[in-house]
Amino acid sequence: MDYRKAEPFKIKMVEPIKLISKEEREQKIIEAGYNQFALKAEDIYIDLLTDSGTGAMSDRQWAGIMMGDESYAGSRSFYNLEKSVHDIIGYKYFVPTHQGRGAENVLFPLLIHNKGDYVLGNMHFDTTKAHIELKGGVAVNLVIEDAFDTEKEHPFKGNFDLVALENFINGKGADKCAFIIVTITCNSAGGQPVSMENIKAVKKIADKYSLKIVFDSARFAENAYFIKKRENGYENKSITEIIKEMFEYGDMITMSAKKDGIVNMGGLIAIKEDEKIYEQVRSMVVPIEGFPTYGGMSGRDMEALAVGLREVVEEDYLEYRIDQIEYLGQRLIDVGIPIQRPVGGHAVFVDCKKFCPQIPFNQFPAQAVCVELYKEAGVRGVEIGSFLLGRDPETGENLESPMEFLRLTIPRRVYTNRHMDVVADALIEIWKRRDMLKGFEFTYEPEVLRHFTAKLKSVR
Ligand SMILES: *Cc1c(COP(=O)(O)O)cnc(C)c1O
């Protein structure tokens, strides 16, 4: 028996949540135009929209909030955070930012020198791609093919396709490539990890062509945990040893601290040793984020992050964390509901192309399941598919996403497995009547980022 899989914490403070009646839920989702982003949080029972900034802080983090030093320059909280970053990540230089995209906004213009330069990633997160494009770069996804086969049990579906990576560099010329970005875990591929072997091989290619490696490291601790559990030779290494080794193969990191930092807001840039880049980052961060010893974060938030970074690398925490995702995933697998396998680090991704094949991509099958889930049990998930993807800017046609996912994203330390049972039970009910599900069409469609504000109606 592994007793460590239960919560390695007890609950000191609770936040009430409420399941409103079925009639009310039906009314609320109509008023929201069948768009879960337009729902009020208070009308939601279990909110699995995102794991970003939704984690529960510990008593030690809250104590840190009281201890925060709000000095404009040289805050004690900055130095506490610097020590955590140094101890855990191991890089020499560090600058805080208000969140992950703040880090991207400061760092990327320093690395993308020419319009049209390529940034090579396993699979770019959407704000990362947007920041690359805003700086004139072109984001290229080079994740392995297996990432798109939801039934294939590959332990590291976030891996780079190494042959494709090297062919791409040879084909376009290394001078046309700005840098390589390794996203750990690979959010867009379903929270799937990248193996140490793959990271090492990417580093080898990077060295051969003199390219720098940036880690997009929002879920760095979850990635390290998967390496420990799934990769030969790492079972006896500590999580912090694995983290240090991963980052040893890179040059810089950007981090959204809203995920594995277990804070509600925050981010950072860390640089291994390149003093020149660090100096550029330090001057850039001032007009964009703030003075380099706060960079968009209040002192109290830096203090909470300093503690969060130390808590997230604790193995019993990670054991519990990943086990909870697996618990939900397994309940769905047991009845045959198709999900991305194996489950990733922060969410269960339901494959809705297979869940309701009668709904074509341009009527958004995953949105249909998402709406049903809210109506069934007040649970909010999110569509990651063709609704999110949008239209081809040239032809105006709906683009077809390779995957139609309903993402059930689990906030850190917030819900119990009893809550996971509610989610599973509700989805199982919907699974039983899946043939009756209908797709959606627009009644209002904004030109950009439509999935946040669009209004829909059911296709008759
Ligand atoms: C969340 C996230 C970001 C952006 O971070 P924010 O804090 O939301 O700005 C970048 N990359 C990845 C992989 C992420 O998950």
The ligand as an SDF file (V2000), in Angstrom:
LIG
                    3D

 15 15  0  0  0  0  0  0  0  0999 V2000
   -0.0060   29.5740  -18.4530 C   0  0  0  0  0  0  0  0  0  0  0  0
    1.1010   29.3800  -19.3790 C   0  0  0  0  0  0  0  0  0  0  0  0
    1.7930   30.4660  -19.9510 C   0  0  0  0  0  0  0  0  0  0  0  0
    1.3790   31.9010  -19.7240 C   0  0  0  0  0  0  0  0  0  0  0  0
    1.4220   32.2510  -18.3910 O   0  0  0  0  0  0  0  0  0  0  0  0
    0.4120   33.2910  -17.7180 P   0  0  0  0  0  0  0  0  0  0  0  0
    0.8460   33.3270  -16.2950 O   0  0  0  0  0  0  0  0  0  0  0  0
   -0.9770   32.7860  -17.9070 O   0  0  0  0  0  0  0  0  0  0  0  0
    0.6240   34.6060  -18.3960 O   0  0  0  0  0  0  0  0  0  0  0  0
    2.8520   30.1860  -20.7820 C   0  0  0  0  0  0  0  0  0  0  0  0
    3.2070   28.9160  -21.0670 N   0  0  0  0  0  0  0  0  0  0  0  0
    2.5680   27.8590  -20.5590 C   0  0  0  0  0  0  0  0  0  0  0  0
    3.0120   26.4830  -20.9010 C   0  0  0  0  0  0  0  0  0  0  0  0
    1.4900   28.0470  -19.7070 C   0  0  0  0  0  0  0  0  0  0  0  0
    0.8320   26.9780  -19.2200 O   0  0  0  0  0  0  0  0  0  0  0  0
  1  2  1  0
  2  3  1  0
  2 14  2  0
  3  4  1  0
  3 10  2  0
  4  5  1  0
  5  6  1  0
  6  7  2  0
  6  8  1  0
  6  9  1  0
 10 11  1  0
 11 12  2  0
 12 13  1  0
 12 14  1  0
 14 15  1  0
M  END
$$$$
